[in-house]
Each structure stands twice: as structure tokens, then as C-alpha cells.
Amino acid sequence: MKDKRLKSKARLIHIQQAIKSIQRFTKDLDKASFEKQELVHQAVLMQFIVIGEAINHVDDEILNRYAYPWYKVKSFRNFIAHEYFNLKLSAVWEIISQELEALSQIIDKMINIEFT
């Protein structure tokens, strides 16, 4: 059980780092700039894959204690990986600008409550 908790903590830290990377990559951009800069949106998409993959390895007991639509995080990872040809960069921007901060806050809360 202890090993499972340590693995979950490490994955939550990976998520936190990926979120910070996305925020750093997009800090001075607007939607149009984001869509035009291929390197930036490719880097951001990779970080979303990291987030989705990491959340798959967090213990469900921990996830279930927090009211958040975890299925969206997992589904978005799968969509990027398998349906990339249907991906709309404007939708990615909406996630960055409207949902990423809430995910960051819940991940921070989880780390502070579960592991300190």
C-alpha cells in the first residue's frame, strides 16, 4: 500500500510539473498566437498527454476523494493520442484558458492533503 501511495504522489507531482510547463509555454500568448506557433502547441499537447497518462496511475481511492471529472483528463489524453487529426487548437486553448487552473488547484490540494 505504501508503494502505491508513493507512486501516486510521484504522478501527481508529474501532473503539477506538466501544468506549470503548459502555463509557462503559453504565458504571453493569446488564442491566435497559440494556434500559429506549432512548436508551442505541440509542446502543450505533449504535456496534456503526460497529465492524462499520469492520472491513470494515481490510485483510484485517492481520486475518488476529490470531486473532479477525472474521466475528462483521461479522455483528453486519449483523444490527443488517437484522434489527433480531429483536434481543434481552439478547443485546446479553451482548456488552457478556462480549465487548467482548476486542475492545478485540485492537484495542489491533493498533494497537500494526502501527502503532508
PDB file as gemmi writes it, atoms N, CA and C in Angstrom:
CRYST1    1.000    1.000    1.000  90.00  90.00  90.00 P 1                      
ATOM      1  N   MET A   1       0.825  -1.201   0.000  1.00  0.00           N  
ATOM      2  CA  MET A   1       0.000   0.000   0.000  1.00  0.00           C  
ATOM      3  C   MET A   1       0.866   1.261   0.000  1.00  0.00           C  
ATOM      4  N   LYS A   2       1.925   1.265   0.809  1.00  0.00           N  
ATOM      5  CA  LYS A   2       2.801   2.425   0.875  1.00  0.00           C  
ATOM      6  C   LYS A   2       3.415   2.716  -0.496  1.00  0.00           C  
ATOM      7  N   ASP A   3       3.831   1.664  -1.190  1.00  0.00           N  
ATOM      8  CA  ASP A   3       4.434   1.814  -2.517  1.00  0.00           C  
ATOM      9  C   ASP A   3       3.447   2.454  -3.499  1.00  0.00           C  
ATOM     10  N   LYS A   4       2.188   2.051  -3.414  1.00  0.00           N  
ATOM     11  CA  LYS A   4       1.127   2.588  -4.270  1.00  0.00           C  
ATOM     12  C   LYS A   4       0.927   4.083  -4.002  1.00  0.00           C  
ATOM     13  N   ARG A   5       0.981   4.476  -2.726  1.00  0.00           N  
ATOM     14  CA  ARG A   5       0.825   5.885  -2.356  1.00  0.00           C  
ATOM     15  C   ARG A   5       1.999   6.718  -2.877  1.00  0.00           C  
ATOM     16  N   LEU A   6       3.205   6.188  -2.760  1.00  0.00           N  
ATOM     17  CA  LEU A   6       4.380   6.915  -3.253  1.00  0.00           C  
ATOM     18  C   LEU A   6       4.308   7.091  -4.760  1.00  0.00           C  
ATOM     19  N   LYS A   7       3.837   6.057  -5.446  1.00  0.00           N  
ATOM     20  CA  LYS A   7       3.669   6.128  -6.896  1.00  0.00           C  
ATOM     21  C   LYS A   7       2.629   7.198  -7.247  1.00  0.00           C  
ATOM     22  N   SER A   8       1.540   7.242  -6.500  1.00  0.00           N  
ATOM     23  CA  SER A   8       0.502   8.246  -6.733  1.00  0.00           C  
ATOM     24  C   SER A   8       1.043   9.647  -6.505  1.00  0.00           C  
ATOM     25  N   LYS A   9       1.812   9.823  -5.456  1.00  0.00           N  
ATOM     26  CA  LYS A   9       2.391  11.143  -5.178  1.00  0.00           C  
ATOM     27  C   LYS A   9       3.305  11.570  -6.321  1.00  0.00           C  
ATOM     28  N   ALA A  10       4.148  10.667  -6.782  1.00  0.00           N  
ATOM     29  CA  ALA A  10       5.057  10.985  -7.882  1.00  0.00           C  
ATOM     30  C   ALA A  10       4.277  11.392  -9.128  1.00  0.00           C  
ATOM     31  N   ARG A  11       3.201  10.685  -9.412  1.00  0.00           N  
ATOM     32  CA  ARG A  11       2.391  11.011 -10.597  1.00  0.00           C  
ATOM     33  C   ARG A  11       1.695  12.358 -10.446  1.00  0.00           C  
ATOM     34  N   LEU A  12       1.225  12.667  -9.243  1.00  0.00           N  
ATOM     35  CA  LEU A  12       0.607  13.974  -9.019  1.00  0.00           C  
ATOM     36  C   LEU A  12       1.628  15.100  -9.196  1.00  0.00           C  
ATOM     37  N   ILE A  13       2.840  14.851  -8.774  1.00  0.00           N  
ATOM     38  CA  ILE A  13       3.907  15.837  -8.977  1.00  0.00           C  
ATOM     39  C   ILE A  13       4.207  15.993 -10.456  1.00  0.00           C  
ATOM     40  N   HIS A  14       4.191  14.888 -11.212  1.00  0.00           N  
ATOM     41  CA  HIS A  14       4.373  14.978 -12.670  1.00  0.00           C  
ATOM     42  C   HIS A  14       3.286  15.852 -13.292  1.00  0.00           C  
ATOM     43  N   ILE A  15       2.056  15.680 -12.834  1.00  0.00           N  
ATOM     44  CA  ILE A  15       0.937  16.479 -13.347  1.00  0.00           C  
ATOM     45  C   ILE A  15       1.161  17.949 -13.036  1.00  0.00           C  
ATOM     46  N   GLN A  16       1.550  18.226 -11.810  1.00  0.00           N  
ATOM     47  CA  GLN A  16       1.821  19.594 -11.396  1.00  0.00           C  
ATOM     48  C   GLN A  16       2.909  20.223 -12.281  1.00  0.00           C  
ATOM     49  N   GLN A  17       3.964  19.474 -12.545  1.00  0.00           N  
ATOM     50  CA  GLN A  17       5.055  19.968 -13.390  1.00  0.00           C  
ATOM     51  C   GLN A  17       4.582  20.205 -14.825  1.00  0.00           C  
ATOM     52  N   ALA A  18       3.760  19.304 -15.344  1.00  0.00           N  
ATOM     53  CA  ALA A  18       3.243  19.454 -16.710  1.00  0.00           C  
ATOM     54  C   ALA A  18       2.342  20.681 -16.823  1.00  0.00           C  
ATOM     55  N   ILE A  19       1.517  20.902 -15.813  1.00  0.00           N  
ATOM     56  CA  ILE A  19       0.654  22.089 -15.809  1.00  0.00           C  
ATOM     57  C   ILE A  19       1.502  23.351 -15.807  1.00  0.00           C  
ATOM     58  N   LYS A  20       2.521  23.376 -14.968  1.00  0.00           N  
ATOM     59  CA  LYS A  20       3.402  24.546 -14.920  1.00  0.00           C  
ATOM     60  C   LYS A  20       4.103  24.757 -16.260  1.00  0.00           C  
ATOM     61  N   SER A  21       4.474  23.686 -16.928  1.00  0.00           N  
ATOM     62  CA  SER A  21       5.091  23.810 -18.246  1.00  0.00           C  
ATOM     63  C   SER A  21       4.120  24.423 -19.243  1.00  0.00           C  
ATOM     64  N   ILE A  22       2.892  23.937 -19.260  1.00  0.00           N  
ATOM     65  CA  ILE A  22       1.878  24.496 -20.166  1.00  0.00           C  
ATOM     66  C   ILE A  22       1.692  25.981 -19.888  1.00  0.00           C  
ATOM     67  N   GLN A  23       1.583  26.322 -18.616  1.00  0.00           N  
ATOM     68  CA  GLN A  23       1.400  27.731 -18.263  1.00  0.00           C  
ATOM     69  C   GLN A  23       2.597  28.570 -18.698  1.00  0.00           C  
ATOM     70  N   ARG A  24       3.783  28.050 -18.546  1.00  0.00           N  
ATOM     71  CA  ARG A  24       4.994  28.758 -18.958  1.00  0.00           C  
ATOM     72  C   ARG A  24       5.043  28.910 -20.490  1.00  0.00           C  
ATOM     73  N   PHE A  25       4.695  27.837 -21.204  1.00  0.00           N  
ATOM     74  CA  PHE A  25       4.732  27.869 -22.674  1.00  0.00           C  
ATOM     75  C   PHE A  25       3.743  28.875 -23.261  1.00  0.00           C  
ATOM     76  N   THR A  26       2.623  29.071 -22.575  1.00  0.00           N  
ATOM     77  CA  THR A  26       1.535  29.886 -23.127  1.00  0.00           C  
ATOM     78  C   THR A  26       1.371  31.235 -22.432  1.00  0.00           C  
ATOM     79  N   LYS A  27       2.258  31.539 -21.528  1.00  0.00           N  
ATOM     80  CA  LYS A  27       2.144  32.726 -20.667  1.00  0.00           C  
ATOM     81  C   LYS A  27       1.829  34.013 -21.430  1.00  0.00           C  
ATOM     82  N   ASP A  28       2.549  34.306 -22.456  1.00  0.00           N  
ATOM     83  CA  ASP A  28       2.392  35.584 -23.164  1.00  0.00           C  
ATOM     84  C   ASP A  28       1.618  35.456 -24.473  1.00  0.00           C  
ATOM     85  N   LEU A  29       0.847  34.402 -24.601  1.00  0.00           N  
ATOM     86  CA  LEU A  29       0.136  34.155 -25.856  1.00  0.00           C  
ATOM     87  C   LEU A  29      -1.356  34.397 -25.717  1.00  0.00           C  
ATOM     88  N   ASP A  30      -1.976  34.709 -26.833  1.00  0.00           N  
ATOM     89  CA  ASP A  30      -3.423  34.669 -26.932  1.00  0.00           C  
ATOM     90  C   ASP A  30      -3.777  33.484 -27.830  1.00  0.00           C  
ATOM     91  N   LYS A  31      -5.051  33.279 -28.049  1.00  0.00           N  
ATOM     92  CA  LYS A  31      -5.500  32.126 -28.830  1.00  0.00           C  
ATOM     93  C   LYS A  31      -4.885  32.098 -30.231  1.00  0.00           C  
ATOM     94  N   ALA A  32      -4.891  33.216 -30.931  1.00  0.00           N  
ATOM     95  CA  ALA A  32      -4.367  33.268 -32.301  1.00  0.00           C  
ATOM     96  C   ALA A  32      -2.869  32.958 -32.329  1.00  0.00           C  
ATOM     97  N   SER A  33      -2.129  33.529 -31.385  1.00  0.00           N  
ATOM     98  CA  SER A  33      -0.684  33.271 -31.318  1.00  0.00           C  
ATOM     99  C   SER A  33      -0.410  31.802 -31.020  1.00  0.00           C  
ATOM    100  N   PHE A  34      -1.179  31.243 -30.106  1.00  0.00           N  
ATOM    101  CA  PHE A  34      -1.030  29.830 -29.770  1.00  0.00           C  
ATOM    102  C   PHE A  34      -1.234  28.957 -31.000  1.00  0.00           C  
ATOM    103  N   GLU A  35      -2.295  29.235 -31.738  1.00  0.00           N  
ATOM    104  CA  GLU A  35      -2.621  28.426 -32.909  1.00  0.00           C  
ATOM    105  C   GLU A  35      -1.570  28.531 -34.007  1.00  0.00           C  
ATOM    106  N   LYS A  36      -0.885  29.651 -34.096  1.00  0.00           N  
ATOM    107  CA  LYS A  36       0.118  29.863 -35.143  1.00  0.00           C  
ATOM    108  C   LYS A  36       1.472  29.238 -34.808  1.00  0.00           C  
ATOM    109  N   GLN A  37       1.750  29.026 -33.544  1.00  0.00           N  
ATOM    110  CA  GLN A  37       3.083  28.581 -33.131  1.00  0.00           C  
ATOM    111  C   GLN A  37       3.106  27.064 -32.930  1.00  0.00           C  
ATOM    112  N   GLU A  38       3.483  26.384 -33.981  1.00  0.00           N  
ATOM    113  CA  GLU A  38       3.452  24.923 -33.976  1.00  0.00           C  
ATOM    114  C   GLU A  38       4.271  24.310 -32.842  1.00  0.00           C  
ATOM    115  N   LEU A  39       5.466  24.817 -32.610  1.00  0.00           N  
ATOM    116  CA  LEU A  39       6.284  24.261 -31.535  1.00  0.00           C  
ATOM    117  C   LEU A  39       5.590  24.370 -30.188  1.00  0.00           C  
ATOM    118  N   VAL A  40       4.932  25.499 -29.966  1.00  0.00           N  
ATOM    119  CA  VAL A  40       4.235  25.701 -28.689  1.00  0.00           C  
ATOM    120  C   VAL A  40       3.067  24.738 -28.573  1.00  0.00           C  
ATOM    121  N   HIS A  41       2.214  24.661 -29.567  1.00  0.00           N  
ATOM    122  CA  HIS A  41       1.062  23.779 -29.393  1.00  0.00           C  
ATOM    123  C   HIS A  41       1.463  22.317 -29.376  1.00  0.00           C  
ATOM    124  N   GLN A  42       2.520  21.937 -30.071  1.00  0.00           N  
ATOM    125  CA  GLN A  42       2.987  20.554 -29.984  1.00  0.00           C  
ATOM    126  C   GLN A  42       3.529  20.255 -28.582  1.00  0.00           C  
ATOM    127  N   ALA A  43       4.264  21.200 -28.008  1.00  0.00           N  
ATOM    128  CA  ALA A  43       4.781  21.025 -26.646  1.00  0.00           C  
ATOM    129  C   ALA A  43       3.643  20.939 -25.633  1.00  0.00           C  
ATOM    130  N   VAL A  44       2.642  21.773 -25.806  1.00  0.00           N  
ATOM    131  CA  VAL A  44       1.484  21.768 -24.910  1.00  0.00           C  
ATOM    132  C   VAL A  44       0.746  20.432 -25.006  1.00  0.00           C  
ATOM    133  N   LEU A  45       0.533  19.960 -26.214  1.00  0.00           N  
ATOM    134  CA  LEU A  45      -0.168  18.684 -26.387  1.00  0.00           C  
ATOM    135  C   LEU A  45       0.592  17.543 -25.705  1.00  0.00           C  
ATOM    136  N   MET A  46       1.907  17.560 -25.791  1.00  0.00           N  
ATOM    137  CA  MET A  46       2.697  16.531 -25.122  1.00  0.00           C  
ATOM    138  C   MET A  46       2.494  16.593 -23.607  1.00  0.00           C  
ATOM    139  N   GLN A  47       2.429  17.786 -23.071  1.00  0.00           N  
ATOM    140  CA  GLN A  47       2.218  17.922 -21.625  1.00  0.00           C  
ATOM    141  C   GLN A  47       0.821  17.440 -21.221  1.00  0.00           C  
ATOM    142  N   PHE A  48      -0.169  17.647 -22.088  1.00  0.00           N  
ATOM    143  CA  PHE A  48      -1.503  17.107 -21.797  1.00  0.00           C  
ATOM    144  C   PHE A  48      -1.491  15.578 -21.829  1.00  0.00           C  
ATOM    145  N   ILE A  49      -0.687  15.002 -22.704  1.00  0.00           N  
ATOM    146  CA  ILE A  49      -0.544  13.541 -22.719  1.00  0.00           C  
ATOM    147  C   ILE A  49       0.095  13.073 -21.412  1.00  0.00           C  
ATOM    148  N   VAL A  50       1.109  13.784 -20.947  1.00  0.00           N  
ATOM    149  CA  VAL A  50       1.746  13.451 -19.666  1.00  0.00           C  
ATOM    150  C   VAL A  50       0.718  13.511 -18.542  1.00  0.00           C  
ATOM    151  N   ILE A  51      -0.083  14.556 -18.517  1.00  0.00           N  
ATOM    152  CA  ILE A  51      -1.105  14.707 -17.476  1.00  0.00           C  
ATOM    153  C   ILE A  51      -2.078  13.531 -17.505  1.00  0.00           C  
ATOM    154  N   GLY A  52      -2.591  13.220 -18.683  1.00  0.00           N  
ATOM    155  CA  GLY A  52      -3.563  12.131 -18.803  1.00  0.00           C  
ATOM    156  C   GLY A  52      -2.983  10.784 -18.460  1.00  0.00           C  
ATOM    157  N   GLU A  53      -1.748  10.549 -18.859  1.00  0.00           N  
ATOM    158  CA  GLU A  53      -1.095   9.277 -18.545  1.00  0.00           C  
ATOM    159  C   GLU A  53      -0.825   9.176 -17.047  1.00  0.00           C  
ATOM    160  N   ALA A  54      -0.362  10.261 -16.456  1.00  0.00           N  
ATOM    161  CA  ALA A  54      -0.065  10.254 -15.021  1.00  0.00           C  
ATOM    162  C   ALA A  54      -1.320  10.009 -14.197  1.00  0.00           C  
ATOM    163  N   ILE A  55      -2.425  10.628 -14.586  1.00  0.00           N  
ATOM    164  CA  ILE A  55      -3.658  10.462 -13.803  1.00  0.00           C  
ATOM    165  C   ILE A  55      -4.136   9.012 -13.842  1.00  0.00           C  
ATOM    166  N   ASN A  56      -3.813   8.290 -14.911  1.00  0.00           N  
ATOM    167  CA  ASN A  56      -4.157   6.868 -14.996  1.00  0.00           C  
ATOM    168  C   ASN A  56      -3.425   6.034 -13.954  1.00  0.00           C  
ATOM    169  N   HIS A  57      -2.334   6.557 -13.412  1.00  0.00           N  
ATOM    170  CA  HIS A  57      -1.525   5.816 -12.456  1.00  0.00           C  
ATOM    171  C   HIS A  57      -1.688   6.303 -11.020  1.00  0.00           C  
ATOM    172  N   VAL A  58      -2.598   7.248 -10.801  1.00  0.00           N  
ATOM    173  CA  VAL A  58      -2.914   7.674  -9.439  1.00  0.00           C  
ATOM    174  C   VAL A  58      -3.972   6.723  -8.896  1.00  0.00           C  
ATOM    175  N   ASP A  59      -3.775   6.293  -7.676  1.00  0.00           N  
ATOM    176  CA  ASP A  59      -4.680   5.353  -7.017  1.00  0.00           C  
ATOM    177  C   ASP A  59      -6.118   5.883  -7.061  1.00  0.00           C  
ATOM    178  N   ASP A  60      -7.038   5.045  -7.518  1.00  0.00           N  
ATOM    179  CA  ASP A  60      -8.452   5.439  -7.598  1.00  0.00           C  
ATOM    180  C   ASP A  60      -9.018   5.846  -6.239  1.00  0.00           C  
ATOM    181  N   GLU A  61      -8.534   5.243  -5.168  1.00  0.00           N  
ATOM    182  CA  GLU A  61      -9.003   5.628  -3.825  1.00  0.00           C  
ATOM    183  C   GLU A  61      -8.732   7.103  -3.565  1.00  0.00           C  
ATOM    184  N   ILE A  62      -7.599   7.570  -4.011  1.00  0.00           N  
ATOM    185  CA  ILE A  62      -7.262   8.991  -3.838  1.00  0.00           C  
ATOM    186  C   ILE A  62      -8.133   9.842  -4.755  1.00  0.00           C  
ATOM    187  N   LEU A  63      -8.205   9.479  -6.021  1.00  0.00           N  
ATOM    188  CA  LEU A  63      -9.005  10.264  -6.972  1.00  0.00           C  
ATOM    189  C   LEU A  63     -10.460  10.373  -6.531  1.00  0.00           C  
ATOM    190  N   ASN A  64     -11.010   9.290  -6.022  1.00  0.00           N  
ATOM    191  CA  ASN A  64     -12.424   9.268  -5.645  1.00  0.00           C  
ATOM    192  C   ASN A  64     -12.754  10.181  -4.469  1.00  0.00           C  
ATOM    193  N   ARG A  65     -11.745  10.613  -3.731  1.00  0.00           N  
ATOM    194  CA  ARG A  65     -11.980  11.523  -2.610  1.00  0.00           C  
ATOM    195  C   ARG A  65     -12.144  12.978  -3.072  1.00  0.00           C  
ATOM    196  N   TYR A  66     -11.922  13.235  -4.341  1.00  0.00           N  
ATOM    197  CA  TYR A  66     -11.950  14.605  -4.851  1.00  0.00           C  
ATOM    198  C   TYR A  66     -12.936  14.721  -6.005  1.00  0.00           C  
ATOM    199  N   ALA A  67     -13.859  15.654  -5.855  1.00  0.00           N  
ATOM    200  CA  ALA A  67     -14.893  15.865  -6.868  1.00  0.00           C  
ATOM    201  C   ALA A  67     -14.295  16.603  -8.059  1.00  0.00           C  
ATOM    202  N   TYR A  68     -13.907  15.844  -9.046  1.00  0.00           N  
ATOM    203  CA  TYR A  68     -13.355  16.406 -10.276  1.00  0.00           C  
ATOM    204  C   TYR A  68     -13.649  15.403 -11.388  1.00  0.00           C  
ATOM    205  N   PRO A  69     -13.947  15.880 -12.588  1.00  0.00           N  
ATOM    206  CA  PRO A  69     -14.233  14.953 -13.692  1.00  0.00           C  
ATOM    207  C   PRO A  69     -12.946  14.328 -14.259  1.00  0.00           C  
ATOM    208  N   TRP A  70     -12.387  13.369 -13.529  1.00  0.00           N  
ATOM    209  CA  TRP A  70     -11.128  12.734 -13.923  1.00  0.00           C  
ATOM    210  C   TRP A  70     -11.227  12.081 -15.292  1.00  0.00           C  
ATOM    211  N   TYR A  71     -12.409  11.620 -15.657  1.00  0.00           N  
ATOM    212  CA  TYR A  71     -12.593  10.978 -16.955  1.00  0.00           C  
ATOM    213  C   TYR A  71     -12.260  11.946 -18.098  1.00  0.00           C  
ATOM    214  N   LYS A  72     -12.483  13.244 -17.890  1.00  0.00           N  
ATOM    215  CA  LYS A  72     -12.162  14.225 -18.927  1.00  0.00           C  
ATOM    216  C   LYS A  72     -10.657  14.304 -19.165  1.00  0.00           C  
ATOM    217  N   VAL A  73      -9.904  14.245 -18.081  1.00  0.00           N  
ATOM    218  CA  VAL A  73      -8.447  14.310 -18.192  1.00  0.00           C  
ATOM    219  C   VAL A  73      -7.941  13.088 -18.948  1.00  0.00           C  
ATOM    220  N   LYS A  74      -8.459  11.926 -18.589  1.00  0.00           N  
ATOM    221  CA  LYS A  74      -8.051  10.683 -19.241  1.00  0.00           C  
ATOM    222  C   LYS A  74      -8.500  10.664 -20.707  1.00  0.00           C  
ATOM    223  N   SER A  75      -9.713  11.098 -20.948  1.00  0.00           N  
ATOM    224  CA  SER A  75     -10.252  11.106 -22.309  1.00  0.00           C  
ATOM    225  C   SER A  75      -9.509  12.071 -23.221  1.00  0.00           C  
ATOM    226  N   PHE A  76      -9.116  13.218 -22.669  1.00  0.00           N  
ATOM    227  CA  PHE A  76      -8.394  14.190 -23.479  1.00  0.00           C  
ATOM    228  C   PHE A  76      -7.043  13.637 -23.912  1.00  0.00           C  
ATOM    229  N   ARG A  77      -6.378  12.928 -23.020  1.00  0.00           N  
ATOM    230  CA  ARG A  77      -5.113  12.273 -23.364  1.00  0.00           C  
ATOM    231  C   ARG A  77      -5.326  11.304 -24.517  1.00  0.00           C  
ATOM    232  N   ASN A  78      -6.364  10.491 -24.415  1.00  0.00           N  
ATOM    233  CA  ASN A  78      -6.655   9.506 -25.453  1.00  0.00           C  
ATOM    234  C   ASN A  78      -7.020  10.177 -26.776  1.00  0.00           C  
ATOM    235  N   PHE A  79      -7.749  11.269 -26.690  1.00  0.00           N  
ATOM    236  CA  PHE A  79      -8.128  11.993 -27.901  1.00  0.00           C  
ATOM    237  C   PHE A  79      -6.886  12.537 -28.607  1.00  0.00           C  
ATOM    238  N   ILE A  80      -5.973  13.130 -27.846  1.00  0.00           N  
ATOM    239  CA  ILE A  80      -4.742  13.661 -28.443  1.00  0.00           C  
ATOM    240  C   ILE A  80      -3.948  12.529 -29.092  1.00  0.00           C  
ATOM    241  N   ALA A  81      -3.832  11.414 -28.393  1.00  0.00           N  
ATOM    242  CA  ALA A  81      -3.007  10.308 -28.874  1.00  0.00           C  
ATOM    243  C   ALA A  81      -3.622   9.572 -30.061  1.00  0.00           C  
ATOM    244  N   HIS A  82      -4.960   9.456 -30.091  1.00  0.00           N  
ATOM    245  CA  HIS A  82      -5.588   8.590 -31.086  1.00  0.00           C  
ATOM    246  C   HIS A  82      -6.444   9.320 -32.116  1.00  0.00           C  
ATOM    247  N   GLU A  83      -6.890  10.504 -31.792  1.00  0.00           N  
ATOM    248  CA  GLU A  83      -7.761  11.260 -32.704  1.00  0.00           C  
ATOM    249  C   GLU A  83      -7.153  12.615 -33.043  1.00  0.00           C  
ATOM    250  N   TYR A  84      -5.826  12.682 -32.997  1.00  0.00           N  
ATOM    251  CA  TYR A  84      -5.105  13.947 -33.201  1.00  0.00           C  
ATOM    252  C   TYR A  84      -5.524  14.674 -34.472  1.00  0.00           C  
ATOM    253  N   PHE A  85      -5.943  13.942 -35.488  1.00  0.00           N  
ATOM    254  CA  PHE A  85      -6.319  14.547 -36.760  1.00  0.00           C  
ATOM    255  C   PHE A  85      -7.638  15.310 -36.665  1.00  0.00           C  
ATOM    256  N   ASN A  86      -8.405  15.078 -35.599  1.00  0.00           N  
ATOM    257  CA  ASN A  86      -9.657  15.810 -35.371  1.00  0.00           C  
ATOM    258  C   ASN A  86      -9.513  16.916 -34.329  1.00  0.00           C  
ATOM    259  N   LEU A  87      -8.327  17.090 -33.819  1.00  0.00           N  
ATOM    260  CA  LEU A  87      -8.087  18.037 -32.739  1.00  0.00           C  
ATOM    261  C   LEU A  87      -8.201  19.477 -33.230  1.00  0.00           C  
ATOM    262  N   LYS A  88      -8.947  20.267 -32.509  1.00  0.00           N  
ATOM    263  CA  LYS A  88      -9.103  21.695 -32.809  1.00  0.00           C  
ATOM    264  C   LYS A  88      -8.272  22.480 -31.804  1.00  0.00           C  
ATOM    265  N   LEU A  89      -7.311  23.234 -32.305  1.00  0.00           N  
ATOM    266  CA  LEU A  89      -6.447  24.005 -31.413  1.00  0.00           C  
ATOM    267  C   LEU A  89      -7.225  25.034 -30.607  1.00  0.00           C  
ATOM    268  N   SER A  90      -8.318  25.519 -31.161  1.00  0.00           N  
ATOM    269  CA  SER A  90      -9.149  26.472 -30.410  1.00  0.00           C  
ATOM    270  C   SER A  90      -9.731  25.798 -29.163  1.00  0.00           C  
ATOM    271  N   ALA A  91     -10.067  24.522 -29.258  1.00  0.00           N  
ATOM    272  CA  ALA A  91     -10.580  23.787 -28.098  1.00  0.00           C  
ATOM    273  C   ALA A  91      -9.477  23.575 -27.064  1.00  0.00           C  
ATOM    274  N   VAL A  92      -8.271  23.312 -27.534  1.00  0.00           N  
ATOM    275  CA  VAL A  92      -7.134  23.164 -26.619  1.00  0.00           C  
ATOM    276  C   VAL A  92      -6.916  24.475 -25.880  1.00  0.00           C  
ATOM    277  N   TRP A  93      -6.994  25.587 -26.602  1.00  0.00           N  
ATOM    278  CA  TRP A  93      -6.823  26.888 -25.971  1.00  0.00           C  
ATOM    279  C   TRP A  93      -7.889  27.118 -24.902  1.00  0.00           C  
ATOM    280  N   GLU A  94      -9.105  26.716 -25.176  1.00  0.00           N  
ATOM    281  CA  GLU A  94     -10.182  26.879 -24.193  1.00  0.00           C  
ATOM    282  C   GLU A  94      -9.876  26.090 -22.919  1.00  0.00           C  
ATOM    283  N   ILE A  95      -9.339  24.907 -23.064  1.00  0.00           N  
ATOM    284  CA  ILE A  95      -8.960  24.105 -21.890  1.00  0.00           C  
ATOM    285  C   ILE A  95      -7.858  24.819 -21.112  1.00  0.00           C  
ATOM    286  N   ILE A  96      -6.877  25.332 -21.827  1.00  0.00           N  
ATOM    287  CA  ILE A  96      -5.781  26.045 -21.165  1.00  0.00           C  
ATOM    288  C   ILE A  96      -6.310  27.257 -20.408  1.00  0.00           C  
ATOM    289  N   SER A  97      -7.124  28.042 -21.077  1.00  0.00           N  
ATOM    290  CA  SER A  97      -7.559  29.318 -20.500  1.00  0.00           C  
ATOM    291  C   SER A  97      -8.708  29.188 -19.499  1.00  0.00           C  
ATOM    292  N   GLN A  98      -9.474  28.101 -19.569  1.00  0.00           N  
ATOM    293  CA  GLN A  98     -10.652  28.010 -18.711  1.00  0.00           C  
ATOM    294  C   GLN A  98     -10.647  26.850 -17.717  1.00  0.00           C  
ATOM    295  N   GLU A  99      -9.844  25.828 -17.942  1.00  0.00           N  
ATOM    296  CA  GLU A  99      -9.922  24.654 -17.081  1.00  0.00           C  
ATOM    297  C   GLU A  99      -8.615  24.263 -16.392  1.00  0.00           C  
ATOM    298  N   LEU A 100      -7.502  24.683 -16.940  1.00  0.00           N  
ATOM    299  CA  LEU A 100      -6.215  24.221 -16.430  1.00  0.00           C  
ATOM    300  C   LEU A 100      -5.950  24.687 -15.005  1.00  0.00           C  
ATOM    301  N   GLU A 101      -6.327  25.908 -14.700  1.00  0.00           N  
ATOM    302  CA  GLU A 101      -6.087  26.428 -13.345  1.00  0.00           C  
ATOM    303  C   GLU A 101      -6.872  25.634 -12.298  1.00  0.00           C  
ATOM    304  N   ALA A 102      -8.094  25.245 -12.605  1.00  0.00           N  
ATOM    305  CA  ALA A 102      -8.877  24.434 -11.662  1.00  0.00           C  
ATOM    306  C   ALA A 102      -8.210  23.079 -11.428  1.00  0.00           C  
ATOM    307  N   LEU A 103      -7.686  22.479 -12.483  1.00  0.00           N  
ATOM    308  CA  LEU A 103      -6.965  21.212 -12.330  1.00  0.00           C  
ATOM    309  C   LEU A 103      -5.725  21.419 -11.473  1.00  0.00           C  
ATOM    310  N   SER A 104      -5.009  22.491 -11.706  1.00  0.00           N  
ATOM    311  CA  SER A 104      -3.818  22.798 -10.915  1.00  0.00           C  
ATOM    312  C   SER A 104      -4.165  22.913  -9.436  1.00  0.00           C  
ATOM    313  N   GLN A 105      -5.241  23.596  -9.142  1.00  0.00           N  
ATOM    314  CA  GLN A 105      -5.651  23.786  -7.751  1.00  0.00           C  
ATOM    315  C   GLN A 105      -6.031  22.470  -7.078  1.00  0.00           C  
ATOM    316  N   ILE A 106      -6.739  21.616  -7.777  1.00  0.00           N  
ATOM    317  CA  ILE A 106      -7.136  20.339  -7.175  1.00  0.00           C  
ATOM    318  C   ILE A 106      -5.924  19.435  -6.985  1.00  0.00           C  
ATOM    319  N   ILE A 107      -4.988  19.458  -7.905  1.00  0.00           N  
ATOM    320  CA  ILE A 107      -3.772  18.653  -7.755  1.00  0.00           C  
ATOM    321  C   ILE A 107      -2.956  19.158  -6.561  1.00  0.00           C  
ATOM    322  N   ASP A 108      -2.808  20.463  -6.429  1.00  0.00           N  
ATOM    323  CA  ASP A 108      -2.112  21.020  -5.278  1.00  0.00           C  
ATOM    324  C   ASP A 108      -2.797  20.606  -3.973  1.00  0.00           C  
ATOM    325  N   LYS A 109      -4.113  20.696  -3.945  1.00  0.00           N  
ATOM    326  CA  LYS A 109      -4.880  20.307  -2.771  1.00  0.00           C  
ATOM    327  C   LYS A 109      -4.654  18.838  -2.426  1.00  0.00           C  
ATOM    328  N   MET A 110      -4.682  17.988  -3.444  1.00  0.00           N  
ATOM    329  CA  MET A 110      -4.489  16.556  -3.225  1.00  0.00           C  
ATOM    330  C   MET A 110      -3.114  16.266  -2.628  1.00  0.00           C  
ATOM    331  N   ILE A 111      -2.094  16.896  -3.175  1.00  0.00           N  
ATOM    332  CA  ILE A 111      -0.744  16.674  -2.670  1.00  0.00           C  
ATOM    333  C   ILE A 111      -0.647  17.139  -1.222  1.00  0.00           C  
ATOM    334  N   ASN A 112      -1.207  18.300  -0.933  1.00  0.00           N  
ATOM    335  CA  ASN A 112      -1.131  18.840   0.424  1.00  0.00           C  
ATOM    336  C   ASN A 112      -1.928  18.016   1.434  1.00  0.00           C  
ATOM    337  N   ILE A 113      -3.071  17.529   1.043  1.00  0.00           N  
ATOM    338  CA  ILE A 113      -3.901  16.753   1.979  1.00  0.00           C  
ATOM    339  C   ILE A 113      -3.406  15.314   2.113  1.00  0.00           C  
ATOM    340  N   GLU A 114      -3.098  14.700   1.002  1.00  0.00           N  
ATOM    341  CA  GLU A 114      -2.762  13.272   1.014  1.00  0.00           C  
ATOM    342  C   GLU A 114      -1.332  12.968   1.454  1.00  0.00           C  
ATOM    343  N   PHE A 115      -0.421  13.912   1.244  1.00  0.00           N  
ATOM    344  CA  PHE A 115       0.995  13.559   1.397  1.00  0.00           C  
ATOM    345  C   PHE A 115       1.804  14.484   2.293  1.00  0.00           C  
ATOM    346  N   THR A 116       1.137  15.343   3.067  1.00  0.00           N  
ATOM    347  CA  THR A 116       1.902  16.177   4.014  1.00  0.00           C  
ATOM    348  C   THR A 116       1.452  15.944   5.427  1.00  0.00           C  
TER     349      THR A 116                                                      
END                                                                             
